[in-house]
């Protein structure tokens, strides 16, 4: 059975994503057709302005409105990345008839792209997974032939001003129509279960093999730490405006002036500058890094942080980074922001308030017990993508068997019913 993805997260994204991690594992035994979230005309101009080579290579297809197929070196076999034609940027439009009109045009182009990919690659027996793209192709029309249409919900978008503008009801509709909905946290299950009885909890995992290298390899000291002495307190991830508690990070930096606070990831918030976090001498913003380059930096972190706020967004998060941190064997200090992070209480340091968080860092930095490192590694080993994909096929197989059984029951019911229709003849002119 093939797997067709349509994902909000593009295959050429330099950061790790759930859908690409799943696709990489699935491609070991199944063919994966990975349809990327479409670029808009605005995206194209921005890419050209910024000198994006991939965007330049895609121009001929964009201008002719044709589908483009690409391959990734990271997934050499059983994988094709599909680039749809350009779409019109419409998220800025207010809800209403005009938005709906252009949405129908864009959605038709995406469905055409998927049909074309199915035909060009002779895909017949497949499941469809929409990973968090709640705007387009939420569920495939039955006539397109998917054995199952699965919607993969990974965040609560209620407070997301950009996505929430058009997507809240759109996502709810996807959940109501999908054959299955995967949710990545306990709280998301509570939120989405009233919409459908086909909602399944499907937690995130980690590329354990990549982060295990922190414990098994020896890397040179990264240039970001040149001239710096003392222990390193680290964070790896998206430094956004919804999740990260920057006031807490500032308190950490001020409480440990002899330590380096190393923050690795894209900065997508103005708050670090507004509160002066970027001006503190012991704080280093290392910028974005590819997934395969993270072990080099993490090896030199003496403890790692999950400094999430307490809000509606984080309450529904099972953080991707928790199993990455644990696979690296690092002591983890986290705020107690969700039910799922509290499920790791036996192997991480949890804190309810800022002062406790700062104190827990001292405990983590003083840790000397190799058994704790192994305990964390064992937990990560149970949360690999290999284990998650095995779970996916168990869920899919069970659902298909139930569907087959229900169809068989209906068939047998009608076959067993007596008919009152007697054969009769009619006039030829009728």
C-alpha positions as CSV (number, residue, x, y, z in Angstrom):
1,X,0.0,0.0,0.0
2,X,1.3,3.5,-1.0
3,X,1.0,6.5,1.2
4,X,0.1,9.9,-0.1
5,X,0.9,12.9,2.1
6,X,-0.4,16.4,1.8
7,X,1.5,18.4,4.4
8,X,1.7,22.0,5.7
9,X,5.4,21.3,6.2
10,X,7.3,21.3,2.9
11,X,9.9,18.6,2.1
12,X,12.7,21.2,1.6
13,X,12.1,22.8,5.1
14,X,15.5,22.9,6.8
15,X,13.9,22.1,10.2
16,X,12.6,18.8,11.3
17,X,8.9,18.1,10.9
18,X,6.4,15.4,11.9
19,X,5.3,14.6,8.4
20,X,8.8,14.4,6.9
21,X,10.0,12.2,9.8
22,X,7.0,9.9,9.2
23,X,7.6,9.9,5.4
24,X,11.2,9.0,5.9
25,X,10.3,6.0,8.1
26,X,7.4,4.9,5.8
27,X,9.6,5.0,2.7
28,X,11.7,2.1,4.1
29,X,8.9,-0.3,3.1
30,X,6.3,1.8,1.2
31,X,6.2,4.2,-1.6
32,X,5.5,7.8,-0.4
33,X,4.0,10.5,-2.6
34,X,4.6,13.8,-0.6
35,X,2.5,16.7,-1.9
36,X,3.9,19.9,-0.5
37,X,1.9,22.8,0.8
38,X,1.6,25.1,-2.3
39,X,3.6,28.2,-2.8
40,X,1.7,31.4,-3.5
41,X,2.7,34.1,-6.0
42,X,3.9,36.1,-3.0
43,X,6.1,33.2,-1.8
44,X,7.6,33.0,-5.3
45,X,8.6,36.7,-5.4
46,X,10.0,36.5,-1.9
47,X,12.1,33.5,-2.8
48,X,13.4,35.2,-5.9
49,X,14.2,38.3,-3.9
50,X,16.1,36.3,-1.3
51,X,18.1,34.4,-4.0
52,X,16.4,31.0,-3.3
53,X,18.0,28.6,-5.8
54,X,15.2,26.0,-5.5
55,X,12.7,28.7,-6.3
56,X,14.6,29.7,-9.4
57,X,14.7,26.0,-10.5
58,X,11.0,25.8,-10.1
59,X,10.2,28.9,-12.2
60,X,9.6,27.2,-15.5
61,X,7.0,24.8,-14.0
62,X,5.4,27.7,-12.0
63,X,5.0,29.8,-15.1
64,X,3.4,26.9,-17.1
65,X,1.2,25.8,-14.2
66,X,2.6,22.3,-14.3
67,X,3.3,19.9,-11.5
68,X,7.0,19.4,-10.6
69,X,8.5,16.2,-9.1
70,X,11.7,16.3,-6.9
71,X,13.7,13.8,-4.9
72,X,15.5,14.2,-1.6
73,X,19.0,12.9,-0.9
74,X,17.9,12.3,2.7
75,X,15.2,9.8,1.4
76,X,16.8,8.3,-1.7
77,X,14.2,5.5,-2.3
78,X,10.4,5.1,-2.5
79,X,9.9,8.9,-2.1
80,X,8.9,11.7,-4.5
81,X,8.2,15.3,-3.5
82,X,5.4,16.9,-5.4
83,X,5.4,20.7,-6.0
84,X,2.0,22.0,-7.0
85,X,1.5,25.0,-9.3
86,X,1.4,28.5,-7.8
87,X,-1.7,29.5,-5.9
88,X,-3.2,32.9,-5.3
89,X,-2.5,34.3,-1.8
90,X,-5.9,34.6,-0.2
91,X,-5.5,34.4,3.6
92,X,-5.5,38.2,3.8
93,X,-9.1,38.2,2.6
94,X,-11.9,38.4,5.2
95,X,-14.3,35.5,5.5
96,X,-17.1,35.6,3.0
97,X,-18.1,35.0,-0.6
98,X,-14.9,36.4,-2.2
99,X,-12.7,34.2,0.0
100,X,-14.8,31.2,-0.7
101,X,-14.7,31.8,-4.5
102,X,-10.9,31.9,-4.6
103,X,-10.6,29.1,-2.1
104,X,-12.5,26.8,-4.5
105,X,-10.1,27.7,-7.3
106,X,-7.0,27.0,-5.2
107,X,-8.5,23.8,-3.7
108,X,-9.3,22.5,-7.2
109,X,-5.7,23.1,-8.3
110,X,-4.5,21.0,-5.3
111,X,-6.9,18.2,-6.0
112,X,-5.8,18.3,-9.7
113,X,-2.1,18.0,-8.5
114,X,-2.9,15.0,-6.4
115,X,-4.8,13.3,-9.2
116,X,-1.9,14.0,-11.6
117,X,0.6,12.5,-9.1
118,X,-1.6,9.4,-8.7
119,X,-1.8,9.0,-12.4
120,X,1.8,9.7,-13.2
121,X,3.1,7.3,-10.6
122,X,0.3,4.7,-11.1
123,X,-0.9,4.8,-7.6
124,X,-3.9,2.7,-7.0
125,X,-3.9,1.2,-3.5
126,X,-3.1,3.9,-1.0
127,X,-4.0,5.8,2.2
128,X,-4.1,9.6,2.3
129,X,-2.7,11.6,5.2
130,X,-3.3,15.3,5.4
131,X,-0.7,16.6,8.0
132,X,-2.1,19.8,9.5
133,X,-3.0,21.5,6.2
134,X,-6.5,22.5,7.2
135,X,-7.0,24.8,4.3
136,X,-6.8,22.6,1.2
137,X,-7.5,18.9,0.3
138,X,-8.5,18.2,3.9
139,X,-10.1,14.9,2.9
140,X,-10.0,13.4,-0.5
141,X,-13.2,12.8,-2.5
142,X,-14.2,9.1,-2.3
143,X,-13.9,8.8,-6.1
144,X,-10.2,9.4,-5.9
145,X,-9.8,6.0,-4.4
146,X,-8.0,6.3,-1.1
147,X,-8.5,3.3,1.2
148,X,-8.6,5.8,4.1
149,X,-8.4,9.6,4.5
150,X,-6.6,10.6,7.6
151,X,-6.4,14.1,9.1
152,X,-3.3,14.7,11.3
153,X,-3.9,17.4,13.9
154,X,-0.8,18.6,15.7
155,X,-1.7,21.9,17.5
156,X,-4.6,23.8,18.9
157,X,-4.9,26.8,16.5
158,X,-7.7,28.6,18.4
159,X,-5.3,31.5,19.4
160,X,-3.3,31.5,16.2
161,X,-4.3,34.7,14.5
162,X,-3.0,33.8,11.1
163,X,-4.2,30.2,10.9
164,X,-7.3,30.8,12.9
165,X,-8.7,33.4,10.6
166,X,-10.1,30.9,8.2
167,X,-9.0,27.5,9.5
168,X,-10.8,26.7,12.8
169,X,-14.1,25.6,11.3
170,X,-12.2,24.3,8.3
171,X,-10.3,22.0,10.5
172,X,-13.4,20.9,12.4
173,X,-15.0,20.0,9.1
174,X,-11.9,17.9,8.2
175,X,-12.2,16.0,11.5
176,X,-15.9,15.3,11.0
177,X,-15.3,14.0,7.5
178,X,-12.0,12.1,7.9
179,X,-12.0,8.3,8.2
180,X,-9.5,8.8,11.0
181,X,-8.1,11.8,12.9
182,X,-4.7,11.5,14.5
183,X,-4.1,14.0,17.4
184,X,-0.6,14.4,19.0
185,X,-1.6,15.2,22.6
186,X,-3.9,14.2,25.4
187,X,-5.5,17.6,25.4
188,X,-6.1,17.7,21.7
189,X,-7.9,14.4,22.1
190,X,-10.2,16.0,24.6
191,X,-10.8,19.0,22.3
192,X,-11.4,17.0,19.1
193,X,-13.2,13.9,20.4
194,X,-16.6,15.6,20.5
195,X,-16.4,16.2,16.7
196,X,-15.9,12.6,15.8
197,X,-15.8,9.1,17.2
198,X,-12.8,8.4,14.9
199,X,-10.2,10.4,16.8
200,X,-7.0,8.5,17.8
201,X,-4.1,9.7,20.0
202,X,-0.9,9.5,18.0
203,X,2.1,11.0,19.9
204,X,5.1,12.6,18.3
205,X,8.4,10.7,18.3
206,X,12.1,11.5,17.6
207,X,14.9,10.6,15.2
208,X,16.5,8.8,18.1
209,X,19.4,7.5,15.9
210,X,20.4,11.1,15.1
211,X,20.4,12.3,18.7
212,X,22.0,9.2,20.1
213,X,25.2,10.4,18.4
214,X,25.5,12.9,21.2
215,X,26.4,10.0,23.5
216,X,28.4,7.9,21.0
217,X,30.4,10.4,18.9
218,X,33.0,13.0,19.8
219,X,32.5,16.4,18.1
220,X,34.8,19.5,18.1
221,X,33.8,22.4,20.3
222,X,31.4,24.6,18.3
223,X,32.5,28.0,17.3
224,X,29.5,29.6,19.1
225,X,31.3,28.7,22.3
226,X,34.7,30.0,21.4
227,X,36.2,31.9,24.3
228,X,33.5,30.9,26.7
229,X,34.1,29.0,29.9
230,X,31.8,27.2,32.3
231,X,28.8,25.0,31.8
232,X,26.3,25.5,29.0
233,X,22.5,25.6,29.4
234,X,20.8,24.9,26.1
235,X,17.6,25.2,24.2
236,X,16.9,23.8,20.7
237,X,13.8,24.7,18.8
238,X,11.7,27.4,17.3
239,X,11.9,30.7,19.3
240,X,8.4,31.8,18.5
241,X,6.0,34.2,20.2
242,X,3.4,31.7,21.4
243,X,5.3,29.1,23.3
244,X,8.6,30.5,24.6
245,X,8.7,32.3,27.9
246,X,11.4,34.9,27.3
247,X,11.1,36.4,30.7
248,X,11.9,33.0,32.2
249,X,15.0,32.7,29.9
250,X,16.1,36.1,31.0
251,X,15.8,35.1,34.7
252,X,17.9,31.9,33.9
253,X,20.6,34.0,32.2
254,X,20.8,36.5,35.1
255,X,20.7,33.7,37.8
256,X,23.7,31.9,36.1
257,X,26.1,34.7,34.9
258,X,29.0,32.2,34.9
259,X,27.1,29.9,32.6
260,X,26.3,30.2,28.8
261,X,22.7,30.2,27.7
262,X,22.9,28.8,24.2
263,X,19.7,29.2,22.2
264,X,19.6,27.2,18.9
265,X,16.8,27.8,16.4
266,X,15.1,30.5,14.3
267,X,13.9,33.6,16.2
268,X,10.3,34.4,15.2
269,X,9.5,36.9,18.0
270,X,10.5,40.5,18.7
271,X,10.3,39.9,22.5
272,X,14.0,38.9,23.0
273,X,15.0,42.3,21.8
274,X,12.2,44.1,23.6
275,X,13.3,42.7,27.0
276,X,17.0,42.9,26.3
277,X,17.7,39.1,26.4
278,X,19.9,39.5,23.3
279,X,22.1,42.0,25.1
280,X,23.0,39.8,28.0
281,X,26.7,38.8,27.7
282,X,26.2,35.1,28.6
283,X,23.4,34.6,26.0
284,X,24.2,33.2,22.6
285,X,21.6,33.0,19.7
286,X,23.1,30.4,17.4
287,X,20.4,30.6,14.7
288,X,18.8,27.9,12.7
289,X,20.5,24.5,12.3
290,X,19.7,21.4,10.2
291,X,18.5,18.4,12.1
292,X,21.7,16.4,11.4
293,X,23.9,19.3,12.8
294,X,22.2,19.5,16.2
295,X,24.2,16.7,17.9
296,X,27.4,18.8,17.6
297,X,25.8,21.6,19.6
298,X,23.9,19.4,22.0
299,X,27.0,17.5,23.0
300,X,28.3,20.6,24.7
301,X,25.1,21.4,26.6
302,X,25.2,20.4,30.2
303,X,21.4,20.6,30.6
304,X,18.6,21.5,28.2
305,X,15.4,23.5,28.6
306,X,11.8,23.4,27.6
307,X,10.8,27.0,28.7
308,X,7.2,27.0,27.5
309,X,4.5,29.4,28.7
310,X,1.3,28.2,30.3
311,X,-1.4,28.9,27.6
312,X,-4.0,27.4,25.3
313,X,-1.4,26.5,22.7
314,X,1.1,24.7,25.0
315,X,-1.6,22.9,26.9
316,X,-2.1,20.8,23.7
317,X,1.6,20.2,22.9
318,X,3.4,17.0,23.1
319,X,6.8,18.5,22.3
320,X,8.9,16.9,19.5
321,X,12.0,17.9,21.3
322,X,11.4,16.0,24.5
323,X,12.4,12.6,23.0
324,X,15.3,14.3,21.1
325,X,16.7,15.6,24.4
326,X,16.2,12.3,26.1
327,X,17.9,10.4,23.2
328,X,20.9,12.6,23.7
329,X,20.9,11.7,27.4
330,X,20.8,15.3,28.6
331,X,19.1,16.4,31.9
332,X,15.9,18.2,30.9
333,X,14.3,21.1,32.8
334,X,10.8,21.9,31.7
335,X,7.8,24.0,32.8
336,X,4.8,21.8,33.7
337,X,2.8,23.1,30.8
338,X,0.7,20.1,29.7
339,X,-0.6,16.6,30.8
340,X,1.8,15.0,28.3
341,X,5.0,16.7,29.6
342,X,4.0,15.7,33.1
343,X,4.0,12.0,31.9
344,X,7.8,12.3,31.7
345,X,8.1,13.3,35.4
346,X,10.2,10.3,36.2
347,X,13.1,11.3,34.0
348,X,13.0,15.1,33.7
349,X,13.0,18.0,36.1
350,X,9.6,19.7,36.2
351,X,8.8,23.2,37.5
352,X,5.6,24.9,38.2
353,X,6.9,28.5,38.7
354,X,9.8,30.6,37.5
355,X,11.8,30.4,40.8
356,X,11.5,26.6,40.9
357,X,12.6,26.3,37.2
358,X,15.8,28.3,38.0
359,X,16.4,26.1,41.0
360,X,15.9,22.9,39.0
361,X,18.6,23.9,36.6
362,X,21.1,23.9,39.5
363,X,20.1,20.3,40.2
364,X,20.4,19.3,36.6
365,X,23.8,20.8,36.2
366,X,25.1,19.0,39.3
367,X,23.9,15.6,38.1
368,X,26.6,12.9,38.0
369,X,24.7,9.6,37.8
370,X,25.2,7.6,34.5
371,X,22.1,5.5,35.4
372,X,20.0,8.6,34.8
373,X,21.5,9.1,31.3
374,X,20.6,5.5,30.5
375,X,17.1,5.9,31.9
376,X,16.5,8.8,29.6
377,X,17.9,7.0,26.6
378,X,15.6,4.0,27.3
379,X,12.5,6.3,27.4
380,X,13.6,7.8,24.0
381,X,14.1,4.3,22.5
382,X,10.4,3.6,23.1
383,X,9.4,6.7,21.2
384,X,11.1,6.2,17.9
385,X,9.5,6.9,14.5
386,X,9.9,3.2,13.8
387,X,7.6,2.4,16.8
388,X,5.1,5.1,15.7
389,X,4.9,3.9,12.1
390,X,4.2,0.4,13.4
391,X,1.4,1.9,15.5
392,X,0.1,3.7,12.4
393,X,-0.2,0.4,10.5
394,X,-1.9,-1.2,13.4
395,X,-4.5,1.6,13.5
396,X,-5.0,1.6,9.7
397,X,-5.3,-2.2,9.5
398,X,-7.8,-2.3,12.3
399,X,-9.8,0.5,10.7
400,X,-9.8,-1.2,7.3
401,X,-10.8,-4.6,8.8
402,X,-13.7,-2.9,10.6
403,X,-14.8,-1.2,7.4
404,X,-14.6,-4.4,5.5
405,X,-16.7,-6.2,8.2
406,X,-19.3,-3.4,8.2
407,X,-19.6,-3.6,4.4
408,X,-19.9,-7.4,4.6
409,X,-22.7,-7.0,7.2
410,X,-24.6,-4.6,5.0
411,X,-24.2,-6.9,1.9
412,X,-25.3,-9.9,3.8
413,X,-28.3,-8.1,5.3
414,X,-29.6,-7.0,1.9
415,X,-28.8,-10.4,0.4
416,X,-30.8,-12.2,3.1
417,X,-33.9,-9.9,2.8
418,X,-36.8,-11.5,0.8
419,X,-38.0,-9.6,-2.1
420,X,-41.7,-9.0,-3.0
421,X,-40.9,-8.1,-6.6
422,X,-42.2,-10.8,-8.9
423,X,-40.9,-11.1,-12.5
424,X,-43.3,-9.6,-15.0
425,X,-43.5,-8.7,-18.6
426,X,-44.0,-5.3,-20.1
427,X,-45.2,-4.0,-23.3
428,X,-42.3,-3.6,-25.7
429,X,-43.0,0.1,-26.2
430,X,-42.3,0.6,-22.5
